[in-house]
Amino acid sequence: MRVKVTKRGVVIPKDMLGGAEEVEIQKEDHRIVIALLSERDPIFDLGKNPVECGVRDGAEHHDHYLYDCGS
């Protein structure tokens, strides 16, 4: 398939992407590689359900709360 490159780039028809929810686009040498991702990267879900424990300085002193074990 050949497509015209516009000032905004190119459009890839959705039917060519199958059921992919995401694609990864990389430039390798003189090629553009588009990888279809079947699963969402779990890194995007970090922080969606934070734990509430009443600690007000958890970000600043997280090592103390994780590793100090009460000493």
VENFENVEN-V284823 format. One record per backbone hydrogen bond with DSSP energy under -0.5 kcal/mol. CO is the residue of the C=O (numbers start at 1). NH is the residue of the N-H. E is the energy in kcal/mol with one decimal. If there is no record, write none. Layout:
co/nh/e
CO/NH/E
CO/NH/E
This chain:
co/nh/e
4/6/-0.6
6/9/-1.2
9/6/-2.9
11/13/-0.6
13/16/-1.8
14/17/-1.7
17/20/-1.9
22/37/-2.3
23/25/-0.5
24/26/-0.5
24/35/-3.0
26/28/-0.6
26/33/-3.1
27/29/-0.5
28/31/-2.5
31/28/-2.5
33/26/-2.6
33/35/-0.6
35/24/-2.7
36/38/-0.6
37/21/-0.9
37/22/-1.0
41/44/-1.8
42/45/-1.7
43/46/-0.9
45/48/-1.7
47/50/-0.5
51/53/-0.6
57/61/-2.6
59/62/-0.5
61/65/-1.6
62/66/-2.2
63/67/-2.9
63/68/-0.6
64/68/-1.5
68/71/-1.4
